[in-house]
Amino acid sequence: MNSIQIEINILNKWIKQFLPEYDLFFFPKKYGTVVKHFTSNTLLMPKEEFSNHTIFNNIDSRNSYQVWNIHKDIQFVCVANPSLIMQWDKETRERIFQIQFEVNRGSIYEWDMIECVLEGITSPSSKATILQHIFPYSFTYDSKRYISMQKALWDNLHKEFQYKFLLLLTKQFVYQTSLSEERIKKFEEKFPHIAPYFNTFSTANGANCLAATLASICSEKSEAKWIITKWVHDNSFLKGLQIKRYRLKSASIDSLQPSDILVWKNEKNKVLHASFHVGDGYFFNKDGQSFFNPWQLVHIETLLNTWGNERIEVYRK
C-alpha cells in the first residue's frame, strides 16, 4: 500500500470497538497499595483470574490494551467503570497512568501523535474542546509527555479527531510497497477467491495470519469468505493444511512456487506466522489479529525483515 484508504463505514465500526466498555489497569505486586483508589465501580482480580476470564480478557480488550505485551510480573488487574478516572485527583491519576506505562500496557500514546492529529483539524473551537477533554488523561514520564486513551475520553472526542487518529495509528501497521496495478491485477486473476481482500482491512478484531493463509487455499469464494475472518490457532491451522493436502517440503525459500505456504515456528515448534505465496516473491499476508493489520500483498523481503529468516518451513500441495 502506498496510501491508506479506509471506508467510513469501517472506521465507524472501529470507533465503536477501539476500547471496551470498561477500563483495564494492570499492577505489579510492589504497587499493591494502589488498590485504595479502587474502592468503588471496580472489580479487582489476580492476573490468573483475568487470564481465564472470557468476558474481560476477550479478543477486543486484548487488542485494545495489547495484553500480550504487558510485563509478566503483574499480580492483579483492575476492571473499572470508565467514570472512575475523573473521581481521582490529578496526582493519583497521573501516577496510575505512569504505572500503566511502566508495565507496557497498550492504549498509551506519545503526545506528538495528538499534536499531529490536531494539526489536521481546522476549527479553533473544535481544537480547544478536544484539548479540554484530553488534558486530564495526559501525563509525563522521564520528561516526555504521553496520553492514556481511556473509554470515557474516547467517547467524548470529536468524530473528526477519531477518524484522523485511527488513520494515523493504522500507518504503523501498513507495509509500504511499490507493487504495480498491473501485477496486482495478475494476482487477482490467478486467485479470485482472495482478490477482494487484497490491501483491505477487517471490520473486527480476530482475523489472523493463519485464517488468511487457510482462506488462500480454499477452492470457493464462499469458503474463503467464511474462514478469513476467524481467529485460527496453530493446531487447527496445521490440520487445515493437511485437509487441503499441503505437505511439508524440504524446498528452499529461494525456489518457491505460487501457492506455496511459508510457516515460521519458534524454538518450541509452535507456529508464529504463516503467509501464502501468490508469485514473483509476493505474499498474501496479515500480521496479527487486530483490525489495524490489513490483508496485504507484501514482498518476501518484508516478511523476512519482520519475522526473521530462521525456522521457516515450506508447505506445498
C-alpha atoms as one frame of an Amber mdcrd trajectory, in Angstrom:
protein
   0.000   0.000   0.000   1.320   3.394  -0.924  -1.525   5.160   0.876  -4.187
   4.204   3.373  -7.785   4.388   2.253 -10.378   3.065   4.660 -14.108   3.306
   4.082 -16.081   5.433   6.533 -18.331   2.513   7.480 -15.246   0.539   8.558
 -13.885   3.482  10.548 -17.238   3.860  12.292 -17.117   0.211  13.353 -13.552
   0.659  14.569 -14.597   3.662  16.645 -17.122   1.508  18.496 -14.626  -1.314
  19.078 -11.500   0.733  19.747 -11.878   0.417  23.534 -14.119  -1.870  25.609
 -16.937  -0.618  27.816 -14.605  -0.814  30.826 -11.087   0.325  31.684  -8.302
  -2.126  32.488  -5.387  -1.324  34.789  -2.502  -3.710  35.495  -0.291  -3.607
  38.584   2.804  -5.461  39.867   2.890  -6.575  43.494   5.066  -3.614  44.531
   2.159  -1.289  43.762  -0.301  -3.202  45.924  -1.212  -0.103  47.922  -2.791
   1.397  44.813  -5.942  -0.638  45.469  -7.045   2.052  47.909  -8.032   4.085
  44.842 -10.238   1.281  43.506 -12.877   1.009  46.222 -15.959   1.553  44.045
 -17.053   0.860  40.469 -14.252  -1.691  40.298 -13.527  -5.400  40.140 -10.110
  -6.447  41.479  -8.782  -9.819  40.401  -5.478 -11.718  40.380  -3.850 -11.971
  36.973  -4.668 -15.698  36.761  -8.371 -14.989  37.085  -8.157 -12.246  34.485
  -6.245 -14.501  32.084  -9.033 -17.084  32.244 -11.875 -14.568  32.115 -13.754
 -14.929  28.836 -15.510 -11.554  29.142 -12.877  -9.095  30.369  -9.981 -10.797
  28.558 -11.707 -11.172  25.205 -10.276 -10.592  21.737 -11.276  -6.917  21.661
  -9.896  -5.942  25.073  -6.711  -7.900  24.381  -6.140  -5.876  21.229  -7.170
  -2.564  22.784  -4.665  -2.915  25.616  -2.162  -5.167  23.783  -2.276  -7.564
  26.703   0.374  -9.851  25.181   2.988  -7.093  25.623   2.286  -6.404  29.300
   5.096  -7.305  31.695   4.857 -10.769  33.221   5.371  -9.540  36.789   1.902
  -8.032  37.147  -0.012  -9.515  40.078  -3.502  -8.086  39.798  -5.843  -6.403
  37.358  -8.436  -3.705  37.993 -11.535  -3.705  35.820 -13.059  -0.264  36.310
 -16.063   1.773  35.345 -14.744   4.412  32.883 -16.174   7.157  35.089 -13.801
   6.241  37.927 -10.807   8.088  36.457 -12.294  11.530  36.904 -13.014  10.780
  40.572  -9.275  10.696  41.290  -7.211  13.795  41.920  -4.660  14.820  39.287
  -1.667  13.377  41.155  -3.313   9.973  41.629  -4.473   9.837  38.043  -1.023
  10.633  36.678   0.670   8.070  38.935  -1.682   5.326  37.825  -1.088   6.219
  34.184   2.672   6.161  34.803   2.415   2.664  36.256   0.483   1.539  33.174
   3.277   2.916  31.031   5.860   1.051  33.142   4.107  -2.302  32.700   3.810
  -1.645  28.943   0.022  -1.565  28.778  -1.366  -0.568  25.408  -3.598   2.409
  24.589  -0.879   4.849  25.661   0.465   7.201  23.008   3.110   9.878  22.715
   1.777  13.420  22.895   3.333  14.134  19.492   0.677  11.895  17.969  -2.084
  14.024  19.472  -0.471  17.178  18.121  -0.152  15.588  14.694  -3.881  14.813
  14.625  -4.789  18.286  15.863  -2.810  19.863  13.022  -5.378  18.443  10.620
  -8.334  19.989  12.458  -9.011  23.494  11.201 -11.685  24.667  13.630 -10.116
  26.505  16.623 -13.167  25.807  18.774 -13.025  22.078  17.977  -9.320  22.019
  18.873  -9.992  23.783  22.163 -12.775  21.358  23.075 -10.642  18.334  22.199
  -7.721  19.584  24.298 -10.061  20.255  27.203 -11.143  16.605  27.128  -7.610
  15.267  26.638  -5.626  17.159  29.286  -6.875  15.116  32.303  -5.578  11.965
  30.581  -2.096  13.312  29.852   0.960  12.562  31.967   4.733  12.771  31.844
   7.302  10.018  32.205  11.043  10.731  32.131  10.256  14.273  30.973   8.271
  13.031  27.982   4.555  13.637  27.586   2.006  10.901  26.888  -1.729  10.371
  26.678  -3.623   7.410  28.143  -6.562   6.821  25.830  -9.402   5.614  28.065
 -13.015   4.791  27.227 -14.539   7.932  28.771 -12.083  10.118  26.866 -12.521
   8.308  23.554 -16.308   8.595  23.669 -16.086  12.355  24.259 -13.759  13.114
  21.375 -14.997  14.747  18.190 -15.591  12.218  15.400 -13.241  14.135  13.091
 -10.487  13.609  15.653 -11.363   9.915  15.989 -11.162   9.394  12.219  -7.811
  11.146  11.906  -6.424   9.402  14.984  -7.345   5.938  13.680  -5.902   6.661
  10.242  -2.646   7.886  11.764  -2.476   4.862  14.056  -3.097   2.500  11.139
   0.026   3.760   9.350   2.096   1.883  11.937   0.620  -1.427  10.751   0.873
  -0.999   6.983   3.826  -2.020   4.828   4.688   0.454   2.089   5.054  -1.354
  -1.247   5.655  -0.350  -4.844   3.554  -3.141  -6.341   2.203  -2.077  -9.741
  -1.503  -2.153 -10.605  -0.671  -4.481 -13.488   0.937  -7.027 -11.184  -1.896
  -6.758  -8.654  -4.384  -7.482 -11.458  -2.357 -10.547 -12.417  -2.610 -11.872
  -8.863  -6.334 -11.050  -8.725  -6.950 -13.114 -11.855  -4.921 -16.034 -10.542
  -6.511 -16.033  -7.072 -10.057 -14.626  -7.468 -11.266 -16.182  -4.193  -8.998
 -13.925  -2.096  -8.686 -10.994  -4.517 -11.456  -8.969  -2.781  -9.275  -8.851
   0.344  -6.054  -7.594  -1.246  -4.924  -4.469   0.621  -8.087  -4.163   2.701
  -8.995  -4.082   6.395 -11.261  -6.174   8.582 -14.186  -4.580  10.389 -13.445
  -6.505  13.594 -10.598  -7.957  15.646  -9.805 -11.650  15.419  -8.877 -12.413
  11.826  -5.236 -13.518  11.838  -2.446 -14.723   9.570  -3.434 -18.377   9.897
  -7.002 -17.656   8.816  -5.747 -15.617   5.850  -3.482 -18.473   4.791  -6.225
 -21.101   5.053  -8.565 -18.826   3.087  -5.915 -18.657   0.371  -6.027 -22.415
  -0.219  -9.818 -22.665  -0.370 -11.394 -23.653  -3.671 -14.512 -21.494  -3.353
 -15.073 -17.805  -2.589 -17.755 -18.685  -0.044 -15.363 -20.896   1.920 -12.626
 -18.252   1.840 -15.100 -15.590   2.983 -16.187 -17.759   5.901 -12.762 -18.640
   7.257 -10.785 -15.449   6.596 -12.454 -13.576   9.471 -11.775 -16.290  12.072
  -9.152 -16.390  14.818  -7.374 -19.636  13.929  -4.930 -21.344  16.323  -1.885
 -23.344  15.292  -3.223 -26.904  15.673  -6.351 -26.079  13.665  -4.162 -24.393
  11.075  -1.851 -27.377  10.612  -4.862 -29.682  10.387  -6.341 -27.355   7.771
  -3.180 -27.627   5.684  -3.371 -31.400   5.911  -7.026 -31.454   4.845  -6.159
 -29.374   1.772  -3.338 -31.853   1.000  -0.493 -29.469   1.787   2.653 -31.223
   2.950   5.936 -30.067   4.476   8.651 -29.875   1.827  12.418 -29.546   2.004
  12.266 -26.761  -0.588  14.313 -23.622  -0.129  12.653 -20.228   0.119  14.778
 -19.349  -2.914  12.811 -21.797  -5.093   9.224 -21.073  -4.130   6.273 -21.788
  -6.395   2.950 -19.914  -6.499   0.541 -21.281  -3.855   3.393 -22.362  -1.565
   2.978 -21.516   2.102   5.686 -20.282   4.453   5.334 -21.114   8.143   7.507
 -19.552  10.842   7.951 -21.534  14.070   9.673 -20.824  17.377  12.207 -22.982
  19.200   9.341 -24.958  20.767   7.937 -25.769  17.316   4.924 -23.523  17.828
   3.573 -21.711  14.767   4.281 -17.982  14.921   3.230 -16.830  11.469   2.175
 -18.083   8.054   1.816 -16.481   4.644   0.625 -17.532   1.171   2.855 -17.091
  -1.895   0.932 -15.584  -4.812   4.020 -15.496  -7.037   7.059 -13.409  -8.000
   8.140 -13.299  -4.359   4.902 -11.654  -3.184   2.637 -12.986  -0.465  -0.937
 -12.562   0.684  -0.285 -11.711   4.307  -1.816 -10.492   7.555   0.248  -9.618
  10.625  -1.598 -10.113  13.893  -5.285 -10.333  14.720  -6.064  -6.628  15.126
  -8.349  -4.838  12.682  -5.454  -2.412  12.201  -3.475  -5.204  10.498  -4.520
  -5.232   6.820  -4.716  -8.160   4.460  -1.880  -7.059   2.260   0.307  -8.127
  -0.636   3.895  -7.927   0.607   7.289  -8.999  -0.693   9.222 -11.842   0.906
  11.993  -9.454   1.978   9.452  -7.567   4.065   8.329 -10.800   5.709  11.897
 -11.864   6.442  12.653  -8.471   7.974   9.581  -8.750  10.191   9.529 -12.442
  11.109  13.155 -13.457  10.617  14.839 -15.918   8.282  15.197 -18.859  10.662
  12.923 -21.827  11.413  10.879 -21.303   8.247   9.015 -24.266   6.778   7.695
 -24.572   3.225   4.366 -26.310   2.630   3.299 -27.305  -0.879   0.317 -29.087
  -2.414
